[in-house]
Amino acid sequence: MAKEEYYPEETLVEKVQSGEYGWKDYVWYHSREWRTEYEKYCRLRDLPMDDDTALRFLDMKQEEMETALAYGDA
């Protein structure tokens, strides 16, 4: 089994900005946790794993963070 690779957020942002990565790649290489959550997010909603759904997943993660901050949980 191949080793899973993950990158720091700064590296991922650079790769997206340069066009090397799309949003799916950003999510996929962020962390094992995000990869697993994203797979489940798509599976439960019967959605393809592509840049559009990855962007919606990122929007959801942003909302989760804002909610956690508002309640002092982050």
C-alpha positions in Angstrom: 0.0 0.0 0.0 1.3 3.4 -1.0 2.2 5.9 1.7 -0.5 8.6 2.1 1.0 12.1 1.6 -0.3 15.3 3.2 0.9 18.8 2.9 0.9 21.9 5.0 -2.0 24.3 4.2 0.5 26.9 2.9 1.8 24.4 0.3 -1.7 23.4 -0.7 -2.7 27.0 -1.2 0.3 27.6 -3.4 -0.5 24.5 -5.5 -4.1 25.6 -6.0 -3.1 29.1 -6.9 -0.6 27.9 -9.4 -3.2 25.6 -11.0 -1.2 22.4 -10.1 -4.0 21.3 -7.8 -7.8 21.7 -7.9 -10.0 21.9 -4.8 -10.4 18.1 -4.6 -6.6 17.8 -4.4 -6.6 20.4 -1.7 -9.0 18.4 0.4 -7.4 15.1 -0.5 -3.9 16.1 0.6 -4.9 18.2 3.6 -5.1 15.4 6.2 -6.3 11.8 6.7 -9.2 13.2 8.7 -10.4 15.5 5.9 -9.9 12.7 3.3 -12.1 10.4 5.3 -14.7 13.1 6.0 -14.8 14.1 2.4 -15.2 10.5 1.2 -18.1 10.1 3.6 -19.6 13.5 2.7 -19.7 12.4 -1.0 -20.9 8.9 -0.3 -23.8 9.9 2.0 -25.0 12.5 -0.6 -24.3 10.3 -3.6 -22.0 13.0 -5.0 -19.0 12.6 -7.2 -15.6 13.4 -5.7 -14.6 16.4 -7.8 -13.7 20.1 -7.4 -17.3 21.3 -7.1 -18.1 18.9 -4.2 -14.7 19.6 -2.6 -15.5 23.3 -2.6 -18.9 22.6 -1.0 -17.1 20.4 1.6 -14.7 23.3 2.3 -17.6 25.7 2.8 -19.0 23.2 5.3 -15.7 23.0 7.1 -15.6 26.9 7.2 -19.0 27.0 8.7 -18.1 24.4 11.3 -15.0 26.5 12.3 -17.1 29.7 12.6 -19.6 27.9 14.7 -16.9 26.5 17.0 -15.3 29.9 17.3 -18.7 31.5 18.2 -19.2 29.0 21.0 -15.6 29.1 22.2 -15.0 25.5 21.1 -12.0 26.2 18.8 
